Amino acid sequence: MYECPNCGGNLRFDISSQQLACGYCNAKYDPYEVAKDKDAEESTNYEVTVFTCPQCAGEIYSTDNTAAGFCSFCGASTILTSRLRKEKRPDFIIPFQKTKEDCKTEYIKRVRRAVFAPKKLQHPDKIDSFRGIYMPYWVYYFTQKGPLHLKGTKEHRSGDYIIKQHYILTGDIDNHYKGLSYDASSSFADNISERIAPFDVKNMKSFTPSILSGFYADIPDVGKEIYEPDAEKEVNEQTELYLKRTREISKYSIESSENASEQYHTRCEETNVAMFPVWFMSYRNQDRVAYATVNGQTGKVVADLPVDIKKYMLGSFILAVPLFILLNLFFTMVPAVSLSITAVIAMIVTILYQWEMKRIAQKESYEEDKGVQEAVRKKRQAESEAAAALDGMPPYVTAMKHMPKKKKQKKMLSMVKCVVGCIFVFNIIIILYVAMQITGFSGGSMMLILIALIVTLIFGIKSLVKGKNITAKKGIPGSIWTMSALILASVVAFMKPTADIYYYISNILCLVAVFFALLDLISGYNILATRPLPQFEYRGGDDRA
C-alpha cells in the first residue's frame, strides 16, 4: 500500500488526473515521486500481494493489500486468499486512460446492439463488477538494415506474344519497427488480446509500481520466443507491402522470397515487458465462463456474447409469420417441391453444424492459443522430469512416452479416412441410383433430395467424429436430426405416394427435426461464445517469495 505523505491514507492511481490521489485528504502526487523504500527505482523487483482463487487457482496481483471480491478469471464470488511475493519489474507501462464509468458506457453500447444476449449481461450488478487489470505484453523492436536485392518482372504484349522481362532491383534498406506487442499471459486468450488491440505504444511510460495502485495485474508466464516468429513475419509483410507501394518499385511485379527475413535483413534487437490496461469482467454460467474486456487506453470493447435461446426463438417466430404469409400469397408449391426445399434446408443446417463442431474442437483444445500451448508444454515437461526422477531414467526417455504421433502417421491416418469416406459415398450413390432405376423415378426434386442426402451424410458423419470428444456438448447431436430428416425425405420421394398427405406429414417431421437441429446449433454457438472454467494447472513467471 502506498501511504499519503500528508495524512497516511491509501494512495491510488487516479485515471482522470494521471496522478496518485488520496481518498481522504484529496492530495495528489506524481507516481514517479512516490515510492516504497522496498521498491526503489533501481531495484529489478517490486513487491506485490498475490490473490489466489480457491476455486480455480487463478492468480491476480496488486500493490494494495485489500482482498478482491471476486475472481476475474472464473467469476467466482469469494474473498481470495493472499500472500506477498516479489516479481520481476516490467520495463514499461501504459496507464489506464479510460475510467470505469467510460468502460461501463462503452460496454452497455456494445451489449444493447446484441438483441439476443441474455439479460444478465446488462444487469447493473454485473456491469459494476468490471475490474481494472494490467495485462503483460511482450514488445518487440526489429530493424532491417543492409543491401536489398529484389527480383521483379514486367509484362507487355507485342502482337500475338506476351513478353516478360526480368529485373534485379537493388538498393539499401533501413527500417525500424518498434512496439509490436503480443500478450505474454497464458490466462489471457490470444483471440481476445488480438481483437482488443491496438494499444498506442507511443504513450508507454517507464514502469513504476505506484501506477498499479488500485488495480490488479498479471505476470508474463509465456516466453518471448513464442511470439517472436509472428512478430518477425508481420515485420516482413509490412515491409513487402510498403515496397510494393513505392513509386520506383510499384511498376514491377515483385517476386516473394522464400526467406524474407534474410532478404530484408530482419533482426530482433530488443524485447521488453510492458503492462497494458484492460477492464475485465467474467460472466459465469455453471461450468462455462464468458469474458468481456475493454481496452483501458482506447475504450475498444471485446465481449463473449452468448445467445438467449428463448429470445432467439421468439424473434425467429415473429420474423417467420410475415414471411410465411408473403410466400403463401405469391408462391404455390407442389408437395414434392416443398419436400426438396426442406431437404436443402436440412443440408445447410448440417454443413453449419459440422463447421461449428470443428470450431468448438479447436477452441476447447486451445489449438490456436500459443500461450496456452506453451503452458501445457511446460507442464508436460515438468511431469516428464518428475516421472524420470522416480523411474531413474533420463528425462528425454520418459518424455518420448508422452510425445504426440508423428506427422507422417497423422497424414497416413487422414488419407485412410479420406479413402474410406470416398468408398462410403460411392456406395451410397450406387444404391440410390439403383433405387431410382427400379422405381422408374426421374425429376429435379428427387435429384435435389439425392444431392442433399449425400452432402448431409458426409458432413453429418464428420460432425459426429468431431463432436465425440467435446465434453461440453450434451444431448442428441444436431446432425442426427438432420440426417434422419433427409433419410425420411428420401424414402417418401422414392415411394412416390399418390396422396399428398404423406408429403405433408414427412415435411412436418423434417421441419421438426430441423428445429431441434437448430436448437443444438444455438447451443453450440453458446459453447463457442463461452470458455471452460480455467484450471490453472500451470502458472509460470518469477515465483520468488
Disulfide bonds with the S-S distance in Angstrom:
none
